[in-house]
Amino acid sequence: MERELYSEPIFLNGTVIHGRGIGKLVGTPTANLGELQIKEIPPQGVYVTQIVLHAHSYYGVTHIGRRPTVDNDSDISIEIHILNFNQDVYGERMEIQLYQKLREPRKFDDLAALLEQIRMDCDAVRVFFGLNDLSQQFSMDIHKHMVKLKGGEVFLSNKEFDALYLLYSNPEVAYTKEQIYEAVWHQPSNGCFHAVENTIFQIRKKLRSHENGDDCIKTIVGYGYKFNQKTDIND
């Protein structure tokens, strides 16, 4: 389907309400917009979005419709995944502006396939707004689970790729070990973080030879990890 670009953005206002928390279990936490009448809701689809929250502008992806991959809920929901954002905004007022419809909602075979599509949707948002938040010398191939560096290519396991991509695609956000576990293993952590620590160790081990000693993952002592945007790869 050809992407539908609007001559004027569609504006929606509402309050962020509690959802089912499924988004954070696939590494893409969402804000669910409530207090809208059915007649106010645009056609179902996935949209390029600008978000106004606390007088600040953000960018993201909005999904309007049912969620056949994760539940059998017949209700239409409005869910916004905000790029480079990791805050609790329940109860806050939010304005969203829909600029382009990327695709129709559809059912995916599993959560991995859904996550891959969401990543591609987020990339489309970055292209649409001309965002340059990702490293120009470091990129990740979604389909091959491969890191592309100026000095070569590195293949990661599925869990290693997912953990690194979570940090890489949100370079301004620091994630706790619990958040990483839930996003990568798709289940509550129950305080068990050894898997996260070992996965980060393996990523660093595989990438270190390509980074001139610099580490693309920065440890936030007493908190967790974030992507190191200042990593200077093979300059």
C-alpha positions in Angstrom: 0.0 0.0 0.0 1.3 3.5 -0.9 1.9 5.6 2.2 -0.8 8.3 2.7 0.6 11.8 3.3 -1.8 14.4 4.7 -1.6 18.0 3.5 -2.4 19.0 7.1 -1.7 17.0 10.2 -4.6 15.4 12.1 -4.7 16.7 15.7 -5.8 14.6 18.7 -5.8 15.5 22.4 -6.4 13.3 25.3 -5.1 11.9 28.6 -2.7 9.1 28.9 -4.4 6.1 30.4 -3.2 2.7 31.7 -2.9 0.1 29.0 -2.0 -3.6 29.4 1.7 -3.1 29.5 2.4 -5.2 26.5 4.5 -2.6 24.7 7.3 -2.6 27.3 7.5 -6.4 26.9 8.5 -6.0 23.3 10.9 -3.1 23.9 8.5 -0.4 22.7 6.6 1.0 25.7 3.5 3.0 24.6 1.3 5.8 25.9 -2.4 5.0 25.5 -4.5 8.0 24.7 -8.0 8.1 26.2 -11.0 10.4 26.6 -11.7 10.5 22.9 -15.1 10.0 21.3 -15.4 7.4 18.5 -16.2 10.1 16.0 -12.9 11.8 16.8 -10.8 8.8 16.0 -9.1 8.7 12.6 -9.1 5.6 10.4 -7.3 2.6 11.8 -3.6 2.5 10.9 0.0 3.2 11.9 1.0 6.9 11.7 4.1 9.1 11.7 3.5 11.3 14.7 4.7 14.4 16.4 3.9 14.6 20.1 3.5 17.6 22.4 3.9 16.8 26.1 4.8 19.2 28.9 5.4 22.0 26.3 8.1 19.9 24.6 7.9 18.2 21.1 8.8 14.6 20.5 8.5 12.2 17.6 7.0 8.7 17.4 4.7 6.1 15.9 1.0 5.9 16.6 -1.1 2.8 16.3 -4.8 3.2 16.0 -6.9 0.1 15.9 -7.3 -3.4 17.4 -4.3 -5.5 18.5 -4.8 -8.9 16.9 -1.2 -10.1 17.5 -1.2 -9.7 21.3 -4.9 -10.1 22.3 -8.4 -10.6 21.1 -9.6 -7.3 22.5 -12.3 -5.9 20.2 -11.8 -2.3 21.4 -10.0 0.2 19.3 -7.0 1.8 21.1 -4.7 4.7 20.4 -1.1 3.8 21.4 1.9 6.1 20.9 5.5 4.9 21.0 7.7 8.0 21.6 11.3 7.9 20.3 14.0 8.6 22.8 11.5 8.7 25.7 11.3 6.5 28.8 9.1 8.3 31.4 5.9 7.5 33.2 3.3 9.9 31.8 0.1 8.3 33.1 -2.6 10.9 33.7 -0.8 13.6 31.7 -2.4 15.5 28.9 -0.9 14.9 25.4 -1.4 16.2 22.0 -0.5 14.2 18.9 -0.3 15.2 15.3 -0.6 12.6 12.6 1.4 13.4 9.5 1.4 10.2 7.4 -0.2 6.9 7.4 2.5 4.2 7.1 0.4 1.0 6.9 -2.7 -0.8 8.0 -2.8 -2.7 11.3 -2.3 -6.4 10.9 -1.7 -9.6 12.8 1.9 -10.9 13.0 2.9 -14.6 13.5 4.7 -13.8 16.8 6.1 -11.0 18.9 9.5 -11.1 17.1 7.8 -10.3 13.8 5.8 -7.5 15.4 8.9 -6.0 17.0 10.7 -6.1 13.7 7.9 -4.2 12.0 7.8 -1.6 14.8 11.5 -1.0 14.3 10.9 -0.4 10.6 8.0 2.0 11.5 10.4 3.9 13.8 13.0 4.1 11.1 10.3 5.6 8.7 9.6 8.3 11.3 13.3 9.2 11.5 13.4 9.5 7.8 10.2 11.5 7.6 11.4 14.1 10.1 15.1 14.0 9.1 16.3 12.9 12.5 20.0 12.3 13.0 19.9 10.7 16.4 21.6 7.5 15.4 25.4 7.2 14.9 26.5 7.8 11.3 29.3 5.2 11.6 27.3 2.6 13.4 24.2 0.9 12.1 22.2 -2.2 12.7 20.6 -4.4 10.1 17.2 -5.5 11.4 16.8 -8.4 9.0 20.3 -10.0 9.5 20.7 -9.2 13.2 24.0 -7.7 12.3 25.9 -4.6 13.4 27.5 -2.6 10.6 30.7 -0.8 11.5 33.1 1.3 9.5 35.6 -1.4 10.1 33.4 -4.4 9.3 30.4 -6.4 10.3 29.5 -8.3 13.4 26.7 -10.8 13.8 24.9 -11.0 17.2 22.6 -13.6 18.7 18.9 -12.7 18.8 19.0 -11.6 22.4 22.3 -9.7 21.9 20.9 -7.9 18.9 17.6 -7.0 20.7 19.4 -5.6 23.8 21.8 -3.5 21.7 19.1 -2.3 19.4 17.0 -1.1 22.4 19.9 1.1 23.5 21.0 2.1 20.0 17.6 3.3 18.8 17.0 5.3 22.0 20.4 6.9 22.5 19.2 9.6 24.9 17.6 7.1 27.3 19.3 5.1 30.1 17.6 1.7 30.7 17.6 -0.2 34.0 18.5 -3.9 33.9 14.9 -4.7 34.6 13.6 -2.7 31.6 16.1 -4.4 29.3 15.2 -7.8 30.6 11.5 -7.2 30.1 12.0 -5.8 26.6 14.4 -8.6 25.4 13.0 -11.7 27.2 9.3 -10.5 27.0 8.5 -11.4 30.6 8.9 -9.9 34.0 12.5 -10.0 35.4 11.6 -11.0 39.0 14.9 -9.4 40.0 17.1 -11.8 37.9 19.6 -9.7 36.0 22.4 -12.1 35.4 21.1 -12.7 31.8 21.2 -9.0 31.1 24.7 -8.5 32.5 26.0 -11.5 30.5 24.4 -10.4 27.3 25.9 -6.9 27.6 29.3 -8.5 28.3 29.0 -10.6 25.1 28.0 -7.6 23.0 31.0 -5.7 24.3 33.3 -8.6 23.7 32.2 -9.0 20.1 32.3 -5.3 19.2 35.5 -4.2 21.1 37.9 -5.0 18.3 36.1 -2.6 16.0 35.9 0.3 18.4 39.5 1.3 19.1 39.0 0.6 22.8 35.9 2.8 23.1 32.7 1.1 24.3 29.4 1.6 22.5 27.5 0.7 25.7 27.9 3.0 28.6 27.3 1.7 32.1 25.3 3.9 34.4 26.6 2.9 37.8 23.8 1.8 40.1 21.2 2.1 37.4 21.8 0.3 34.1 23.0 1.0 30.6 22.7 3.4 27.6 24.1 3.8 24.1 27.3 5.8 23.9 26.7 8.3 21.1 30.3 9.6 21.4 31.7 6.3 20.3 34.2 7.1 17.5 34.4 3.9 15.4 37.6 3.4 13.4 38.2 7.1 12.6 
